[in-house]
């Protein structure tokens, strides 16, 4: 028997009133479903709150989510990961089953039982992943919600006669758009491959606005997510005259593994040969002119898998006409920066950038004119082959001043140093890539330093100015001989390489989740409190889950009063005495990426060593098990 869809509400107008009010409804619903199944999904229309149930007490079912598409339509859902909500695919009918950003701007209210209260969070939905065989979609939040425990998806099938609970923010028997989460007890009537039929005593049921809301099993006092709301006869709902009862829920137990695969982050694929994507001085990348003030260039990425979520690039700016900064991003420019540049200077920084819906990444220049160079190091995707293992403390692997790593003395112009990494410094023999921080010190000329696996390409890592210490991070594929290589272009320079972590095949390490929009974690200028000599700042991180083991940061040192360096480590860990994250020159602005282990609550420590300096920390993403 087909049931009408637990649909949406639009400014008080029932958008499926022609279906709901018609006695031949089952045939019409079946026809609609058949037309949509061919497109790979079952479409329902977003719905409202539970009728015949009770108001949920404050603080209960905090994983329940209210979704608002634009100003008109609403659905319910459940938080299954700090950055993911599961709900009905029909809530996003405008996407027609296509993954990507919602067709209509959508927000998720999480951790708020009463919508007229101020607890919890309101977060934008930035990405959708549809399930083809049932009315399910995963909605990705712009930033993780880390203080609301997600609900676990049950792997146990519902059984006939089992008692469950349904919940939602939709219509009730007396309220069109309640501001309260409601719930009701139901029992399982029948099960099918992708659905489960439920019924409740009296007139309790799901109504419009409830679509996608949770169906919950209580297991020893802990909620398990069994299903989400799909369709309902809507008996007992406000403005419904239907006398038939019952609802159909979409089963989740049979796709729990799929959900886990989608929400747990992506694995890395390092490029054996780094690839130049953009050079505005040449035709590479299709933009042969310097970027002007405010200009954005879209950079296509050849051979990128369709499911890739982020790319790792080396971003360089050359010949800025005025002080400026560059920001790399996917769809939406964040309130953050990646690379600051003084007039006439060349500098580079590693950036992990979310891929836009149109499969490009973008770079924006803020002031004046500047040439931009971008090299691709690798990418993160569901089909990636490597996961990350962070070191507890960075480990020096090469120091040409002392001979550590097998090379004593500065690298000459045109010289390449070979640095064995597999089986050294705790790096396993099967490592596919290493995360390293590379510092040039005491350079005698303007040069660039390149770090690569085996075959030297035109890609570069670090731009260096005579007499200045400069660092940049790189995630580098390991050559088939178990080593990486470091090349100096001109002049001579000492080099220091610290290992931050490594990538291994399979799931022995952690997977990466890219924030769709970068987040500023701290800026000491806001508090007028620059770091003094020896001062340690603990940076809280409200944007990553507790299961995170490492964060991908961009750290900026702003106009230090003296040449200094910054050290970064996880609170409770060992201070890296000889492996700074960033070297800063007096009165300059210096950036570096920092892939750093984090404390259980996501914090990191940053210590300044000489003079005073303002520090800005931006979050690009995180690694979690």
N, C-alpha and C positions, 0 to 999 in steps of 0.2 A: 504494500500500500504506500503510495507517495504522499508525503506531507508537504504542506506549504513551507516555504523558507522562512526562518526566523529573521525577518528582514531588517532594514534600516529605518531610521526616522529622519525626515528632512523638514525642518522648520514646521513641525506639527502636521506634515502631510505624509500619509502612508504611501511610500513609493511603489508598493506592490498591492495597492488596494484592489486593483482589478482582479488579481489572483486570489487574494484573501477573501473577497466577497462573493466569489463565484462558486456555485455548487459543483461545477465540473472541474474544479481545481486539480484533482489528481491527474487527469489527462493532460491538462495544460502544463503542470509542473514537469510531468514526464517528457513532454515534447520539448520544453526548455532545456531540461537536463541532457536530452539526447543531442540537441544542437550544440551544446557546449562541450560535451564529452569529446567530441571530435577535435576540439581545440586543446584537449589535454587537461581539462580541469572541470570540476563541478562548480557552477556559479550559484551562490546564494547571495541574497542582498543583506547588507549589514543589519543587525538587530538591536533591541533595548533590554530592561531588567526582568528579574524572575518574578512571576505572579504567584500568589498563594504561599509564598515563602516568608521568611523573616529577615529583618535587617541584620546585617553582619556586624558584630561588635567591633569597635575601633581596635586596630592592631591585629585582627584575625585575617587570614587569607591575604596577607600583604603582597603576595605574588600576583594577585588579580590586577588586571590592567584595563583601563578605559582608553579606547582609541577614538580620536576625533579626526575625521578627514575633512579638511577645510572648516567651515563654520556650520555645516549642515548635517553631516552623517556621522553616526557613532557605532562602535562595536565594542565587544569585550575581548579579553585575551588573557594570557598567563605568561609571566616572566619565567623562562626556562634556562636562562643564562644571564649574567649581568648586562649583556649587550643585545639580547635577543628575546623577542616576544613571539609566542605562537598564537595564531588566531585563524579565522576562516578566510580562505582565499577570496570568497565572495565579498568580503569587506573592501577589496581593492579591485572591483570589477573594471575600473577604468584602465587597469594594466593589461586586461585580457590575457592573464596568465604569463605575461612576459616579465622576467626578472629585471631588477633595476630599481631606480628611485620611484616612489609612489607617484601616480599620475596627478594626484591632488596632495598638496602639503598636508602632512599628517603628524599629529603629536600623540604620545603615549603618556598617560598619567599612571605612575607606578607607586605603590606603597601608600595609597590614600583611600581608605575605606569610604570616607565621606568626601565627596568632591568639593564641598564648600569649605573644607578645612585647608590648611596650608602645609601639612606634613607631606612626606614623599617627594616625588620629582615629576616634572613635566619635561619630556625629552622628545626631540624631533625624530621621526622615523626616516631613515636615509636610504634604505635598501630593502628589497623584497626578494625572497627565494621561494618560489612556488613548488608545491608537490603535485606531480602530474596526475596521480591516480586517486586523489581524494581532495576534499574541500579544506586544504591546509596551506598556510603560508607562514614562513618565518620572516618577521620584521626586525630589521637591525636598527638599533638605536644609535644616535649620533655619538653619545658617550655612554660608557657603562654605568649602571646603577649598582653601586657596591655595598650599600647598607640595607638592601632588601634581599633576603635569602631567596634564590630561585626555587621553584617547585621541581621535584624530580619526576621524570616521565616513567610511569610504571611499565615493566616488561611482562607483567602478568595479565593475561586476557580477562576481561570481565565475564562473569558467569551468570546464567539465568537465575533470578531471585536475589542476586547480590544487591546490597544496599549501597548507594552512592549519593553524592551531594552535587547539585548543580549550583552555579553561582554566576552572577552577571550584573551589569549596570543598566540593563534595559528597562523597558516599560513594566509596570506592575498592574494590578487590578484597579488601582486608584490614581496612579500618577503616570503622566505621559513621558516625562523625562526626569526621573528621580535622580537626586544627587547622592545616592547611597547604594553601596553594594548589597545585594540581597542573595539569599541562598534558600534552597529547598531540598528535602530528602526525596529521592527517587529510587526505584528498583528496576533492575534489568529485566526486560521482557523477552528479548531475543538478541542474538548476535549474528553478524555477517562478516565477510572478509574485511571490510573497511568501515563498517558502521555498527552501532549498537542501539537498539530500541529501548527507551526507558519510559516509565510512567510513574505518576505520583498519586498519593491519595488526595481526594478532594479535587480542587481545581488548580493545584500547583503545576506550573509549567514554565518553559522559557518563552520569552516574548521578543518583540522587536527591540534591537539594541543588545541582545544577549549573544548574537552570533559570534562564535569564536571563544566564548567564555568557557571556564574550566568545569569539567566533570571530575569529581575528586573521590578517591578512596581513602578512608582513614585506616592506616596501618600502625597500630600501637601508638596512636597519638600523633603520627606524622602524616601529612597530606601527600598523596601520590596523584599525579595527573594521569587519568585513564583515557579521557577523550575531551573533545571540545564540541560546543553546540553547533548543530548543522541546521535542522529543520524542526518545526513544531506546528501542531494544529492551532496553538495559541488560544485554547479554551481558557477562559478566565482572565485573559489580558484585556486591558482597557480598550474599549471601542471594538471588541470582537464579540460576535454572536455565535461563534462556533461551539458546538456541544461535544464534538469528538475530542478525545484526550490523547496525550502521548507526544513524544519527541524523538527525533533521531540524532544521535551524537556520532561524531567522526572519531573512530578509534585511533589511538596513538601508540598503543603497546607494540603493534607490528611495524612501526616505523621509528621506534626509539633509537635504533642504531643510526638511521639516516639523520635524525635530528642531531645526535651527538657528533656525527661527522661534520655537519654544517656549522655548528656553533663553537666547535673547539678550536677554531683558528686554522691557519694554513701552514703548509710546509714550504721549505725554500728550495729553489733550483738555482744553483750558482752557474754562471756562464764560464765555461772553460776559457773562452776568449772574450774579453770585455768588448762591448760594442759602442761606438760613438753614435749617439742619437741626434745630437744637435750641435752645430757650431755656426753661430751667426756671422762669423768672419768668412764662411764658405757656404756652399749650397747644401751642405749636410743638414738634414732636418727641414729643408724647404723655407728657411727664413733668413735670407742672406742680407741682413742689416742689423745694426745694434738695436736693442730694445729701448724705446723711448720711455719717458716718465708715464707710469700707469699702464703701459702696454702689457698685454698678456699674449703669450705664444703657446699654441697647442702642439704638443710633441707626440707624434705617432710612435708606437712601439712595435716593430716588426716581429712576427712569429710569437706573439704573446698568446698563451692559452685563453680561451673565452672565460674561464672561471678565475683567472688571476685577480687577486684583490689588491696587490701593492707591488711596486718595483723598488729595487735598491739602485740608486744612481749616485754618481759623483757629479756634483753641481759646482761649476766654476764661473766666476765673473772676471772679466778682463777689461781694463781701460775705462773704468767709470769716469764720467766727466765731472760728477759731483758725488759726495758721499750718498750712498743709497743702500737698499737691501733687496734681496731676492726672496720670493716665496714660491715654493713648489707645492702643488695641490692637485686634487682630482676634479670634482664637480664644483665645490664651493671654496672660495679663498678664505682661509682661516685668519684669525686675528694674531697670527704668529709670523715669524720669519725663519729662514734657514741660513742665509748668508749675508753678512754685513760687509760693505766695501767702502774703503776710503778712495778719494780721487786718484786715478792713475794706477791703483794697486790691483794685483791679481791675487785671488784667494779661492779656496775650494772647500767644500764640506760634503760629507756623505749625507744623503737624505733618503728616508724610506717613505715613499709617496703613494697614497691610495690611487688606484686606477679609476678614472671617470667612467660613467655609464657608456660614453661613446668610445671607450677603450684608448684614451689618450691620457697624458698628464699635462699639466699646465705650469708655466713659470711666469711670474709677474715681477716687473721691475718697478720700484717705487719712485725714484728721482733720476733726472738727467738721462743720459744715454750710457749703455753698457753692453758689451758683447757677452754672450752666454754660451757656455760649453757644457754639454751633458753626456755622460757615459753610463751605459747600463752594466751593472755588475751581476744582477740576477733578479728573481721575482718570487713572490709568494702566491701559492695557489693550492686548491684542494688536492690536485694531483702532484704536488711537489714531492721531492724525494728525500728531503733532509729536514731534521728538527734540531733545535738549538739546545746546547748544554752550556750554561754560563759558568765561568769560574767563580768561586767564592771571592777571590781577590785577583786582580790582574797580575800576570806573571811576565817579567821581562824575558824575552827570548833572544833579543839581539841588542847589543850596545857596542858600537864600533870604537868607542873611547876606551873600552876595557878588553875587547876581544871576545866578550860573551856572544855566543852564537856562531863563533868560528871566523869572524872577520875583524881584524885589528887594524884600525886606521880609517880615515874618512874615505868615502866612495869618491872616486875621481869622475870627471865628466865622461860619459859613455860607458861607465863600469856597471856591471850587474853583480849583486851579491845573491848567493843561493842560500836560503834559510830552510833547513829541514824542520818539518813540523810534526809529521806523523810519528807517534811513539816518543815524542819529546815534550817535556813540560806538562805531562798528564794528558796530552792529546792522544786519543786512541788511534790505532792503526787503520781504522776504517773511516776516519774523518773525511768528509767531502769538501768542507770549506772551513775557514777560520775567520773569526772576528778579531781584528788587530787594531791597535792604535799606533800610528807611525809618526814619529817626531824627528824633524830635521833640526840639528843644532850646529852652530858655528859654520854656516854656509859662507862660501867666499863669493858667490855670484847669484844672479837671478837664475833660478833653475826650477825644474819640476821633477818630482820623484814619482815613479810608477811602481805599483805593487801588482803582481800578476801571477798566474799559475805557471805557465811554461812558455807560451808564445807571446812575444811582445807585440802589442797593437798600438794604435795611436792614443789609446785611453791613458789618462793620467790620474794621479791620486792627490798629490800635494804640491802646491805652488809656494815657492820659497823666495825670500828677500835676503840679501846679504846681511850678515850679522844678527839675524833674528831667529828665535826659536819658534817653530810652527808645527802644529800637530793636525792630523786628520785621521779619521777612522776609515777602515775599509773592511768589507766582507769579501774574502778572496777564495776562489776555488783552489783546492790543493792539486798540484800537478801529479801526473801518474808516477812520478818518482818520489812522492811524499813530501815535496818541498814547495815553497813559494819563492818568488824572485823579486828583487828590489833593484830598480834601475835609477841612476842619477844622470840627468841630462847634460849639464855643463858645470864647470867649476868643481869644487869639492865640498862635501858636507858630511858630518857625522850623522849617523842614524840610530834611533832607538825604537825598538818594536816591542810592544807589550801585547800579550795574548789575553783577550777578554773572554773568549769562549770558542766553541767549535760546533759544527753541524755534523750529524751522523745520520746514516740511512734509517728509514723507518720511523717508529714512534718512541725511540728510546729517549728523545729529548722533548722539548716543549715547542708548541706551535704558536704562530704569530697571529695576532689580531691587530689590524690596522685601524686606527681611528679615521672615520671618514672626514673629519675636520680636526686639525691639530688643536690642542688645548694648552693654554698658558697656565702652568702650575704655580709659578711664583715670579715676581719681579721686585727686587729690593728697592727699586726707585719709588714704587708705590708707597713704601713705608719710610722713605728717606733714611734707609738703614743699610748702607753698603757694608760689605764684609770687611772687617779690620784684620790686621795681621794675625794669623793663627786661628781666626774665628771659624767655627763650624756651624753651618745652617742645616737643620733637618727639614727637608721639604716633604710636606704631607702629600699624599696622592689619593684623591677621592675618585679617580677615574679608572682604576683598574681593579679587577676582582682579587679576592684574597688568595686564590689559587695561582696568581701570577708569580713567576719566579724572577722575571727580568723586565725592564722597561727600555723602550727606545726613546731616548731624550735628545733634544737639541739644546745645548748650553751656550750661553753668550756671556762673555766678560766685557763689561762696558767701561771704557776709559779708566783703567787702573792708574793709580798715582805712581806706580813703579812696575818694572818688569816682574811678573809673578806667574804662578801656576795654580790651577785648581785640581783638587783631588776629590774623587767621587767614589763612594762605597755604600753598602747597605748597613744601616744601624745594627749594632750587635756583631758585625763582622770585623775582619782585620783591616786596619788602615793600610792602603797600598803605599808603602814608604817611598818606592822608587818608580812608580808608574802613574804620573799625573794624567788627568783626562784632557787638560787644556793648558796650553802655554799662552800667556797674554803679554803683549807689549804695552808699555806705558803710553797712555793717551790714545790707544787704538781701540777698536771694537773687534773682538775675535770670537769665532764660533767653532764648535765641534760637536759632532754627534757622539753620544755616549750610550752604548748598550751595556747597561749596568744591572747587576743583581739588586733586587729590592728586598726590604724587610717584609715580614708576613702581612703587614698592613699597607704595603706599597711604598713606604718612605725610602728616601735616599739621603745620605749626608753629603754635603759639599763643604770643603775647607779651602779657604784662601791662605796663602803663605806669606806674601810680602805686600806692603802698602795697603791701600783700601781699594775696593772694586765693587761696582754694582754687578749683580748676576741675574740673568733671566733664564728660566728653565721652561721649555715647551715639551709636551708629550706627543709623540707620533704614534705610539702603539705599545703593545706588551706581549710577552711570551708567557704561556700558561700550559699546565699539564691537563 
